[in-house]
Amino acid sequence: MRDIIETDRLVLRQTEQRDAKAISVLGSDFDIARMTGSFPYPFPLLSAEFKIITFHAAKRRSLAHPYAITLKGDDTLIGVTDLFKREETALWEVGYWIGRPFWGKGFMTEACAALLAEADATLSVADRVAGVFIDNPGSARVLEKLGFKRSGQLEPYFSMARLKKASSQDYILKAAS
């Protein structure tokens, strides 16, 4: 996967330690943190720095391809999208979040479409999966716009910000034949 992926409005680049402050600030919005499994609430700077370290460790093991999402012409992080495997034999999974000031503008659909296209070109076309808490209809719409379909039953999934499990829906994007 390339280190930089450009779209009409966005630049997806490798996450860096300088992104930690933006991750901490944007991720400390409870409405963002509660929709992820891995964000604490609040999201202190040290936790954001550690998150970036774990991104890099997974990338070195060929288990993740995390990207900072930035606006073209402004290198400030507005969100993150990631293609990752929970284990070596698992399907690639799409994860993402975006800061509240950037909601409703189509940025996440654009970023994830570029990430998936890059994955198809470099990792080979294959099924992809994703999961969404059922109280996050915006995220479900992003997946549906990308061609993902609901799969399986609702499952409880732990959210660090909520400090409990919440119902989650799995989605799958079948590889083009």
Buried (B, 14 or more C-beta within 10 A) or exposed (E): BEEEBEBEEBBBBBBEEEBBBBBBBBBBBBEBBBBBBBBBBBBEEEBBBEBBEEBBEBBEEEBBBBBBBBBEEEEEBBBBBBBBBEEEEEEBBBBBBBBEEBEEEEBBBBBBBBBBEBBBEEBEEEEBBBBBBEEBEEBBEBBBBBBBEBBEEEEEBEBBBBEEEBEBBBBBBEEEE
